[in-house]
């Protein structure tokens, strides 16, 4: 679970991404530009020619790359323009002038049903783009030239390194980002990063992908003297302005213990939403194994549930496997497919599609593995995953038992409200943004309280705390407390006392009340541990800033989980 009030976060970042529309019909190709599905009218879609040439609708694709297109019908001349780029060519030609230099692209462009098409090679040989064609999926992806991404990364880091914060803010921040991040905050954030990490050295491992409608996401590793950070830029390629910027520590690289082995698996193989996963096993294990499925918290999480400097699911998987327990972790559906979502799909998203269905499939995958004891498959849910674990179990997971890490039986919107209230309370009373935040949060809270008065259609047309209202409404119709109260299976509830996202004095206490008198439930509260069960004290303690200091999931908690699993297996 994360804070969703935009002004509480130093750099703007995207919240949840949803799932994509279904794959296009076989006679045409699904087209993604910078990870975003390009929706075109019938007769203006990417297609496979009779000679097996992939042909791309020019205007739709290059506008997705942020280029301006001008077509002179009388002369059949095409002009493409972008930052430091000018391309001209003629309809029916296979040659183009790129900033005055001639380049060829093999197959000639063609007119088809009133639209101009170019071969896929055009995007690489003329524009320098990256592309990928997957015939089995009838899908083609095109991404912004890496050179353009490098220019953006270099421009931003050079300005930051020189202390040119005002120039960066004036020339490259969008109006929206300027409202969220002042020049002063920008400068202080970079300076505090240098205090922690030392002088900036270079950028490496630059990658381009999709983000949100009209934006390109560029990620890179920002290498400093002491440690490295992940740098993410959200660039509106049409306005050539930054819509968001995020810098977070890279988790510490660790070598897997020699006593375990890891296998790559696919959760949901053969379905529209195949997810990459990792099965971690004790090395040279004999006999059917006890196993667990790990279910992430909110947001588009990878299989390690990476958050800033943390990789809690990798830590849990390695720790349990060393104690003889198999662990399956996998990339969340929103992490893999979120960038190709549609707005309609996002507004209709529920935890069923986002989390529950895939967790059930993961459980079935484990139970079908002959090395696993199908009667001893458990679920470990963290944060939102902990809230949903009882529902996942009831709707098909059918686990031997449940471990709830920093979960809650409350409504998600109540927790988000409390998170923001805690943040506002900590603000300086002299800060002019404090009262504005109070008004914003209270307005959202009133909307949340009235969710049950909305029809599904109304809830799908509005948001609460920056998330689709329908997402909260559907969860309220399936309360975690209702599923948990019916549990007769073994349940282990664990919580960090220093958790400032899910609260020990509220949420943990509610679990104790809910399971009071039930012999199937066990509890443990850990002093000093935060939401990710990391023990941290120092600068930024008790705020999101503490996650910027790399740390590991506490080993004693992993040992307690292993002991509990063995007792109940």
N, C-alpha and C positions, 0 to 999 in steps of 0.2 A: 504494500500500500504506500502511496506517495502523496506528498502535498501537491495540490492541483491549483493553488492560487498563483497565477503567473508572476505577480510582483514579489513573491517570496523566493524566487530563484534568480541567481545572479545573471545567468545567460538564458535566453528563452530556449526551451526545448520542447519537442513534440511529446505528447502524452501517449495515449494508446493508438495503435494502428489496428485496423480490423482485418478482415479476410477478403480475398478477391472475388470478383465475379467469376462465373463458370467459364471454362475454356471455350474459345470460339469454335464455330463449326469447322469440320475437317476440310472443306473446299477452300477456306481462307486461312490466313495465319493470324494468330494473336500477336499484336505489336506492343512492346513495352519500350518506352524511351525514358532513360534514367530511372528505371524501375516502375514507372507509372504506365498503367494500361492506357493506350491511346484509343479512345472511342471514336469511331468514324461512322459515317452514314453507309448504307448499303451501296455497293458499287465503288467505294473509296477505301477498300481494305487491302492490307498487304496480302499477297497471294503468291502461289507457286506456279510459274509458267509451265507450258507444255515441255519445255526443255530443262525443267528442274531448276530454273533461275528464280531466286527469291526477289520479288519486286515490291518496292516500298512506296506508298503514297508520299510524294516529296513534301508537300506543304505541311501535312499533319506531323510528320517526323521532325523536320527541321525547326518548326515552331516549338515543338516539344524540347528541342535543344536550346531554345532561346534565340534563334536566328530570325531575322526579318526576311520575308520572301516577297519579291516583286516579279510579276510575270508580264512581259510586254507581248500582248497577243499578236500585234501586227508583224513583229519581227521574230516571234517565237523564242525570244531571249529570256533567260531566267537570271535574276540577280539575288544572291544570298549575302546578307550583311550581318556581321557581329563584331564584337570587340576585336580590333586588329585583324579583321578577316573580311575579304571581299571575294566572292566566287561568282563567275559568270559562265554560262554555257547555253547551248541551244537545244530546244526540244528535238529529239531524234538523234542527238549527238552522243558520243561516248568520250568526249574530251571536255575539259573545263580549264579555265584560267583561275588559279588561286593566288591572289595578290600578284597577278601578272605572270605567274609561272604555270606552264602547261602541264596538266596531269590527265591521264587516261583512266577509265574505269570499266574496261572490257566490254560489257553489254550496253548498248545504247538505251537512252531514256525513251519512254513511249507514252503516248496519250491513250488512255483507256476510260471510256465512259465519261469523258470530259475532265479527267484528272491526269496530272502528270506523274509518272512513276519512274523511279530510278532503281538500278540493281543494288543489292545490299553492299556490294563492293564499293559503291560510290561513297558510302559513309566512312569507310576506312581510307581509301586511296585519295579522296578529295578533301574530306573534312577531318581526317585523322581520328575518327571515333573508334571506340571498342565495340565489338558486336558479337553476338552468339546466336546461332540458329540451332534449335532442337527439333529435329524432324518428328521424333516420337511424340512430342507434345504439340506439334504444329505451332510453334512459338518462336518469335525472333525478338532479341533484345538489342537495343542500341544505347550506348552511353556517351556522355560528353567526353571530348578528347582529354586524355590525361594531361596534356600540356596546359590546357585551360585550368584544370584543377590545380596543377602545380603553381600556376600564376596566382591563383587565389590564395593558396596556402602561403606562398612566399610573400605576397603583398601584406597579408594580415600579420604574419609573424615578424616581418621586417619592421612594420610600424610599431608593433608592441615592443619589440626589442629595443628600438630607438627611443621609446617613450613618446611617440607621436600619437597619443591617445585622442587628442582633439581632431587631428586630421582624419584618423580612422573613423571616428564617430561622425564627423561632418560629411565625409565623402562616400562612405561605404555602408553606413547603417541606414536601414529603412526607417520610416517614421514610426512604425510599430515597435521596432527594436529600440529606437531612441527613447520611447516612452517607458520601456521596461528597464533599460540599462543607461544610467547617466555616464558622462565622461569620467566623473570621480570614481564611480563604482568600477568601471572598466579598468582604470589605472590601478586602483587598490587591489583588484583581483589579480592582475598580472604581477604586481610587485609582491604580493603575498605568496604567489606561486614560486617566484624566484627565491624568496626567503627559505621556502621548504626544499626547493629542488636545485638551487644554484643557478648559474648563468645558462641562458638558452644557447644551444649548440646548433641544431639543424632539425629539419623535418624529413621523415622517411615513411615508406609504406603508404603512399597516397592512394586512396581508393575512391571511386565515384559510384554513387548509387542513387536510387530514388528516395524521396522523403515524403513530400506532401504535394498537393496539386500546385503546379507552377513553380516548384522548387527542386533543386538538385542538392543532394547531401554529399559533402566531400569530407572524408575522414583521413587523418594522418597521425603518425606517431611524432609527437614533439619531444625531441631528446634534449634533456637538460644535463648539467654536470653530474647530479646525484641520482636522479630518477627520471623516468619518462612519463609523459602524459598522453592521453588520447585527446586529440583536437578535432572537433567536428564543426563544420561550417554549413549552414543552410542558406543556399544562394538562390535568389530569384534571378534566373538567367535572362528574363525579359527586361527587368528593370536594372539588372546588374548591381543589385544591392543585397546586403546581408539581412536575412530575416531572423537569423538565430546564430548563436555561437556558444559552444560548450567545451570546457576543458576539464577533464577528469583524470585522475591518476590511472596508469595501467596497473592491473593486478600484478603481483610479484610472480615472475616465472618460476615454476617449481618442476622438479623432475619426479615423475611418478615413482612410487616405492617399488622396489624390486620384487616385493612379495605379492604384487597384483598384476593382472593383465587386463587390457581394455580392448573391446571390439566395437567397430562401427556397426550400427544397426539402423533400420528404417522403421519408424513407427507409422503405421497406416499405409504400408506398402500396397500399391495398386489402387489407392483411393485418390481423390482430387487433392488431398492435402498430406502428401508424404512429408515426414519430418525426420531430419537427421538426428541420431541419438548415439549414446555411448553406453555400452553395458560393461560395467566394471566387476571383475570376478577375482576371488582369491586364487593365487597361482597354485596349480597342481591340486585343486580341490577335488575331493572324492565324495560321491553320494549326492543326492538331491539337496540343493541349497535353499536356505531361507533367503528371500529377496525383498527389495523395496522399490517402489516407484516414487520418484521425487516430483512434486508438483509446485511450480513457481508462484510467486506473488504477482501483483498487478504489473501491467506494462508488457512491452515486447521483449521478453527475456530470452537469452540464449540458454543452452543446456546447462551451463555453469551458474546460471542466475547472476551473471556478472553485473555488479553495481559499483561504479567508481573503482576503488582499490580492492574490492572483495570478489571472491569466487566461491560463495558458500556451498553450492551443490558439488563442485569439484572436491572441496575439502571433505564433505560428508561422504561422497562416494569412495574416495581413497581411504578414509578412516574406517568406514564400515567393512570395506573389502579386506582390509588388513586383519579384521576380526572375524573373517569367515562368512561375510554376508554379501550377496550379489546386489548390485545397485544399477537401476536404469534411470538415466537422465536424458532429456531430449530438448531440442529447440522448440520454443512455443510457436503455435500457429501464427500468431501476430508478428513474431520475429521473422519468420520465413516468408510469409505472404502479405504482410501488412502494407508494404509499399504499393501494391497493386490493387488496393481496395478501391471501392467506389464510395462516394458520399452516402448513398442510400444504404449500402451494406454496413457502413460504419454506424449510422444512426439506428440500425436495427440489431446491432451486435448485442449478444448476451454472453454470459459466462459459459453457457452450454457449448456454443461454437468456439469460444475463445479458449476454454480450458477443459471442461468436463468430458466432452466426447473423446478428445485425444488421450486423456488420462485413462479412460476405460479401455481404449485400444491398446495403450501401453501395458496395462495390467494383463490383457489377454495375450499379448506378445510374450510376456514373461512366463505365464502359465503354460504356454505351448512349448517352451524350451525344456528339453528332456533333462537338462542339468539343474533345473529349478524344481523345487517341491511346490506344486500348484496349490497345495493347501496352506502354504506358508508364505504367501505374497502379501506384503503390507504396503501401506501408503504413508509417506511423510510429506505433509503439506506445509509450506511456509507462507505466512502472511495471508494473502488472499487464498492461496492454496490450502492453508489451514482452515479457513472459513468454509471452503468448498469440499473438503475431504469427506465429511459425512454424507453430503449429497452425491459425490462421485461414487462412494461405496454403495449407496442405496439405488442409484440409477444404472448399475451394471459393473462397477469395479469389484464388488463382492470380495473385499479384502479380509485377511485373517485378523487384522487390527489396524489402528490408526494412530499416527503420531502427529500432533498439532503443534507446530512451531510458530509462536507469535501470531496466532490466529485470534478470531473473535466470534462470539455468537450474535453480535450486534449487527445492525444495518451498516453497510459500507459507508453510506452518506453521513451517518452519525460520527463515524471515526474521522472522515475527512473534515467534517466541521470542527471536531475537537482538535485536530492537528493544526488547523488554521487559527483557531482560538489561542492555542498555546504560542504560536508564532507571534500573533498580534500582541499578546500580553508581554512578550519579551522585547517588543519594539520600544524605542525611546519615545516618551510622551511628546517630545518636541518635534518628532519626525512628522512632517505634513502628510505623509502617506499613511500614517496609522489610522486616522479617522476614515479615510477613503477605503482602506482595507476592511475596517469594521463594517461599513455600510455594504460593501460588496459581499462579504461573507454572510451577513445577516440576510441579505436579499436572496442569496442562493439557498440558505438554510430554510427560508420560508417556502421556496419552490420545492425543496426536497420533502418538506412536511406535507405538502399537498399532492405528492405523487399518486396516491391511491385514488385521487379524484380525476386523474387523466385517463382517457382512453388510450389504447395501445398506439393508435395513429397520432394522437396528440403528443404522447411521450416520445415518439420517433421523430418529432419535428422540433424538439427543443433540447436544451442541455441543462445540466445541473452540475455545478462545480467543474465546468469545462468538459464533462463527459456526457454522452447521450443519456437523457432522462430515462429512456427505455431500459438501459443497462441496469440502472438502480431499481427500477420498477419490477423488472423480471426477478431480480434477486430478492426483493421484498416479498414477492409472491411465493418464493421458495426459501424461507428463512433458515439459516444455519442452525438456529436453536431448535427448530422443529425436528430436523433430521437427527441432531445430536441427542435429543431427549429420548429417542427411540432406540439408541444404540445399546446393544447388549454385548458387543465385542470388546476386547481390550482396547483402551484408549489411554494415551500418554500425552499430557498437556505440559508443554515447556515454554518458559517465558524469561526474557532478560529483564531484570528490574530497572535497568537504565534505558529501556526502550521508550523513545519519545514519539513513535509512530502508532504503535498499538500499546495501550496503557495497562501496566500491571495493576494499578489501583482501580481499574474499571473492567477491562476485558478479561484479565486473568481471574479476577474475583468472580466475574459472571460465569466463567467455566466451572469454578469451584461450586457455585450455587446450583448450577444446572445439573452437575453430576453428584451432588451431595447425597451421601448414603449409598452410592452405587459402588459395588466392589470391583467393577470392571474398569474404573477410572483411577489413574495415578497422576500426580502433579509434582512439578518442581520449578521453583523460581530461583534464578541465578543472579546474585548481586554483581553489579559491575558490568554486566553484558548488555549490549544494545540490541536493536531490532534484528541484526544479522548474527547475533551471538558472538560478537567480537568485543573483547575487553579493551577499551580505549579511555585514556585520560590525557588531557592536554588541550592545545589550542582548538577552538571550535567544538569542544565537548558539549553534547546535548543539542547539537544542530546538525543540519545536513552536511556542514563542513567537516565533521569528524569522519565521514565516509571517504574523504579525500586522502586519508592516511591509510595506506594499505595494511590489511590485517587478515587474520585467518579465523575461521569458525572454531570456537573453543573446543579443544581436544577433550576436556572432561565431559562436555555435553554429548559428543559423539560416543564416548565410552558408556555413558548412561543409556543412550539409545540402544547400543549394541547389547548391553546387559538386559535391558527390558525385552528386546526382541528374542533373545535366547531363552528368557524365562517363560515366554508365552508361545514359543514355536513348538 
